[in-house]
């Protein structure tokens, strides 16, 4: 595995971990509020590059991502297409 491949894998792992932490925080909220909260946090605090990477990861299958996170982000990603 090349250095670039290791960096991309590490970045993906960090992205998944951070996204799942956000979703875990909002799990205790009512469903609608949780979905809105996750989406708002990603929109307000993640850079455009991070949001693009997350959207691409979801479109590639979302392996390891919280269902709450994918439910909050996937519809918005499809709407932009």
N, C-alpha and C positions, 0 to 999 in steps of 0.2 A: 504494500500500500504506500503510495507516494505521500509526501508531506501535505500536498494540497488536498488529497482525499481524506487524510486524517483530520485536517482542519475543518473540512466540510462536515465530516461525521461528528466531530466535537461540537461544531456550531449547531447542527441539527439536534443533537442530544440536549444541548443547553436550551434551545428554543422549545423543545418538547417539555423539558422540566419546568421552565418558567411558565409556559402556557398552562400546564397542569396545576401548578401552584395557584395561579389566578383562579382557575375553575374550582379548585378545592375550597378556596376562600368563599366563593359565592354559592357553594352547594347548600349551605344552610338557609339561603334565602328562598322565598317563593319562586317557582319556576320562571315566570315572566321577568321578575326583578333580577334573577340570577342571569338569565340570557342577556338582558339589557346591560347589566353590570359588567359581565365578561367582555361584551362587545365594546362598551364604552372605555374600559380600561385599556384594551388593545389599541383602540383608535386614539386615545388621548396620550398614552405613555410609551407606545412602541414607535420606533422610527418607520418611515415608509419601507425601507429595505427589510426590516424584520417582519412587517405585515405582509409584504410580498412573499417572503420565504415561507411564512406560516400558511398563506393561501395556497402556494404551490405544494406544500407538504400535505395539506388537506386534500387537494385535488389528486395527489399521488396515492391516496389511500388512508392517510391519517393514522398510520400505525402507532399505537402507544398513546394517542391523545385522548383526553377525557371526552366522553360523549357530550357533556355539557358544553365544552369548548367548541367542538365541531358543530353542534346545533346553533351556537351563537354566531359563529363566523361563516360557516358554509353558505347559508342563504345570501349573505351580503357579498360573498365572493362571486357567487353565480350571477347576482344582479349586475355586477360590474362587467361581466363578460358580454 
